[in-house]
Amino acid sequence: MRSVIRRSPTCSVLIPSINPLAVVIELSAMPLDDQHLRLKSRAATLSDCAELGELNRQLIEAEGHRNPMNAAELAERMRGWLASDYTGIIFEIEELVVAYALYREEAECVYLRQFLVTRNHRRNGIGRMAMAIVRQEVWSSNKRLVVEVLSGNGPAIAFWKAVGFREYSLALEIVPEG
């Protein structure tokens, strides 16, 4: 197996040439006790659905979404998505899941349906590094990237803008009373 190493002032990226999802990023200039982090990504499988369901529940809570589904229901929904046209990526540090992404490639764009960095790992550069992995090594660079964010989720809006996304549309609704 041949690997490619890409270096910048703050990180080294080890990219095995056989599997673009098996990417290792070593962060040396991040504020986690001056330790080296090893952020690894891997493709999610159907056996990950229970954990992804719980992560999706955390995402719903963090973004203030009104989805009432519990973790078991979300895991079952995730199973259906992964069995169809969605792809999941799990990001880990020393086998601890710290983030995940769920996306679908469409004809003209990549639609990022879900992205979460776990609560204890936010504000450390992990989200940026995870996005760097998928943008540089997984997603086609000639396709538009699309993500939807709830309008009241200021931290997420700031994050997406910081990693290069721009506002494009606004959805409005009237919610029935009662």
Helices and strands as residue ranges (DSSP letters): E 3-7, E 11-16, E 24-27, E 37-43, G 46-48, H 49-63, H 71-83, E 87-93, E 96-105, E 109-117, G 119-121, H 126-133, I 134-138, E 144-147, H 154-162
